[in-house]
Amino acid sequence: MLTEEQIREEVLVSPRRAFIQTPDLRVIERPGWTQIITPSFTRGGNNDISHAELSDDEADAVIDAVIAEYQALGVKWRWSVGPGSKPADLGERLVRRGLAVHHVAALARATDGMASVPGVEVERVDASTLPEFTSVIARGWSADPEQLAPAHAIALSSPTSRHRLYLARIDGVGVGAAAAVWFDRSIYLQSGVVLASHQRRGAYRALVAARLSDAAAAGVTLATSHARPE
């Protein structure tokens, strides 16, 4: 059984490495700083500062440099201000520079005890169903499928990938999709979406249940996720 401190680490720290290893990905990691830059992801994802501990004296200059860097790339990005972020007024400093505030709920639960949903079939994605998975994700998140497809191919086939992809069907039609990122002590649930035409029919719950079931069968007892408004 994981301790409270271990659960906290899985919820807050492990997801910092839930990114897809695209060829143009840059990971900037040092004590007190974790950042990823992916120029090919222009409309969101794989561009963020997931942790920052800065001194009062350096914070403003670092913030300005980060903003300028992402603006020069023309990408949508985010800065997560979670527990342990410094300085104490980091969020306020970001707001003063025009960043919008979105609150995030960090969630954790055991992987056992969630039943499958009748009428919804969930399958692991393979090479034959990857295009359909990408189509559902793109439609559900209003994203560009041409941007997503190469990253999804890497997530599916790279020998170093931690990602598993899932597709939900109702009456044989792909209506929802999601991913899980596997760490040593937990899985991180991400990207879950159901097409508007098939919402409220259990597809989202079925996607959660399938991922939890796979983790439980492998002996992984904890699932985490970050719930964002966008």
C-alpha positions in Angstrom: 0.0 0.0 0.0 1.3 3.4 -0.9 1.9 6.0 1.8 0.2 9.4 1.8 3.5 11.0 0.7 3.9 8.5 -2.2 0.4 9.1 -3.3 1.0 12.9 -3.3 4.1 12.4 -5.4 2.2 10.3 -7.9 -0.5 12.9 -8.2 1.7 16.0 -8.4 5.2 14.9 -9.6 4.9 11.9 -11.9 2.4 13.6 -14.4 5.2 16.1 -15.2 6.6 13.3 -17.4 3.3 12.3 -19.1 4.4 14.0 -22.4 4.8 12.2 -25.7 8.4 12.0 -26.9 8.0 13.7 -30.3 11.2 14.3 -32.3 11.1 18.1 -31.7 10.4 17.8 -27.9 12.8 19.7 -25.6 12.8 18.8 -21.9 14.4 21.5 -19.7 14.9 20.0 -16.3 17.0 21.2 -13.4 16.5 21.5 -9.6 13.3 23.6 -9.1 12.4 23.7 -12.8 10.6 21.4 -15.3 9.6 22.7 -18.7 8.8 21.2 -22.1 8.8 22.8 -25.5 7.3 21.3 -28.6 7.2 23.6 -31.6 5.0 21.3 -33.7 2.2 21.4 -31.1 0.9 24.9 -31.9 -2.7 24.5 -30.6 -2.1 23.1 -27.1 -0.3 20.3 -25.3 3.3 19.4 -24.8 4.3 23.0 -24.1 4.3 23.9 -20.4 6.2 24.8 -17.3 5.0 22.1 -14.9 7.1 23.2 -11.9 9.0 26.3 -11.0 10.8 27.4 -7.8 12.3 30.8 -8.4 13.7 33.4 -6.1 12.0 36.8 -5.7 14.8 38.5 -7.5 14.9 36.3 -10.6 11.2 35.5 -11.0 10.1 38.5 -13.1 13.0 38.1 -15.6 12.4 34.4 -16.0 8.7 34.9 -16.5 9.4 37.5 -19.2 11.9 35.2 -20.9 9.5 32.2 -20.9 6.6 34.3 -22.3 8.9 35.6 -25.1 10.1 32.1 -26.0 6.7 30.6 -26.4 5.3 33.7 -28.2 8.2 33.5 -30.7 7.2 29.9 -31.4 3.5 30.8 -31.8 2.3 28.0 -29.6 -0.4 27.7 -27.0 1.2 26.9 -23.6 0.5 26.9 -19.9 2.3 27.5 -16.6 1.2 25.2 -13.8 1.4 26.8 -10.3 1.1 23.8 -8.0 2.2 23.1 -4.5 5.8 24.0 -3.9 5.9 26.7 -6.5 7.9 29.8 -5.7 7.8 32.7 -5.1 4.6 32.7 -3.1 3.1 35.3 -5.4 4.1 33.5 -8.7 0.5 33.1 -9.8 -0.1 36.8 -9.3 3.0 37.7 -11.2 1.8 35.6 -14.1 -1.6 37.2 -14.1 -0.1 40.7 -14.2 1.6 39.6 -17.4 -1.7 38.6 -19.0 -1.9 34.9 -18.3 -5.4 33.6 -17.6 -6.2 31.6 -14.4 -7.7 28.1 -14.7 -8.1 26.0 -11.6 -7.0 22.3 -11.8 -8.2 19.5 -9.6 -5.6 16.8 -8.9 -7.4 13.5 -8.4 -6.4 10.0 -7.2 -8.3 6.7 -6.6 -7.7 3.0 -6.3 -7.8 1.1 -9.5 -10.1 -1.6 -8.3 -13.8 -1.6 -7.8 -15.1 0.1 -11.0 -17.5 -2.0 -13.1 -17.7 -1.9 -16.9 -20.6 -0.2 -18.6 -23.2 -2.3 -20.5 -23.6 -1.2 -24.1 -20.2 0.4 -24.4 -17.2 -1.6 -25.8 -13.7 -0.3 -25.0 -10.7 -1.6 -26.9 -7.0 -1.0 -26.8 -5.9 0.9 -29.8 -3.5 -0.8 -32.3 -2.1 0.2 -35.7 -5.4 -0.7 -37.5 -7.5 1.5 -35.2 -5.1 4.4 -34.7 -6.5 6.6 -37.4 -10.0 6.3 -35.9 -8.6 7.0 -32.4 -7.0 10.2 -33.8 -10.1 11.2 -35.5 -12.2 10.9 -32.4 -9.7 12.8 -30.3 -9.4 15.6 -32.8 -13.2 16.0 -33.2 -13.8 15.8 -29.5 -11.1 18.3 -28.6 -11.5 20.5 -31.7 -7.9 19.8 -32.6 -5.9 19.3 -35.8 -5.7 15.6 -36.7 -2.7 16.1 -38.8 -0.8 17.6 -35.8 -2.0 14.8 -33.5 -1.4 11.8 -35.8 2.5 11.7 -35.6 2.4 12.0 -31.8 -0.2 9.3 -31.5 1.9 7.0 -33.7 4.9 7.6 -31.4 2.7 7.0 -28.3 1.5 3.7 -29.7 4.6 2.2 -31.2 7.7 3.7 -29.5 9.5 1.2 -27.3 10.1 3.9 -24.7 6.5 5.0 -24.7 4.5 4.9 -21.4 1.2 5.5 -23.2 -1.7 3.2 -23.8 -4.6 4.4 -26.0 -8.2 3.4 -25.8 -11.3 3.7 -28.1 -14.9 3.5 -26.9 -17.6 2.2 -29.2 -21.4 2.3 -29.1 -23.1 0.1 -31.7 -19.7 -0.4 -33.3 -19.1 3.3 -33.8 -16.1 5.0 -32.3 -17.6 7.7 -30.0 -14.9 8.3 -27.3 -11.2 8.0 -26.7 -8.7 8.3 -24.0 -5.1 7.5 -22.9 -3.3 6.3 -19.9 0.3 7.0 -19.0 2.0 4.2 -17.0 4.4 4.9 -14.2 6.0 2.4 -11.8 3.4 3.1 -9.0 0.5 4.6 -10.8 -1.3 5.3 -14.1 -2.2 8.8 -15.1 -5.5 9.2 -17.0 -5.5 11.8 -19.7 -7.1 13.0 -22.9 -10.5 11.4 -22.2 -13.3 12.8 -24.5 -16.6 11.7 -25.8 -18.2 13.1 -29.0 -21.1 15.4 -28.2 -23.5 13.2 -30.2 -23.0 10.3 -27.8 -22.5 11.9 -24.4 -24.5 10.8 -21.3 -24.5 7.2 -22.5 -21.7 5.9 -20.3 -18.8 6.1 -22.8 -16.6 8.3 -20.6 -17.2 6.1 -17.5 -16.4 3.0 -19.6 -13.1 4.5 -20.7 -12.2 5.2 -17.1 -13.2 1.6 -16.1 -11.2 0.0 -18.8 -8.0 1.8 -17.9 -8.5 1.1 -14.2 -9.1 -2.6 -15.0 -5.9 -2.9 -17.0 -3.9 -1.3 -14.3 -5.4 -3.4 -11.5 -4.7 -6.6 -13.6 -1.1 -5.5 -13.8 -0.8 -4.9 -10.1 -0.9 -1.1 -10.3 -3.1 0.1 -7.4 -3.3 3.9 -8.0 -4.8 6.0 -10.7 -4.4 9.8 -10.9 -5.7 12.5 -13.2 -5.7 16.3 -13.5 -9.1 17.8 -14.3 -9.0 21.1 -16.2 -11.8 23.3 -17.5 -10.5 23.4 -21.0 
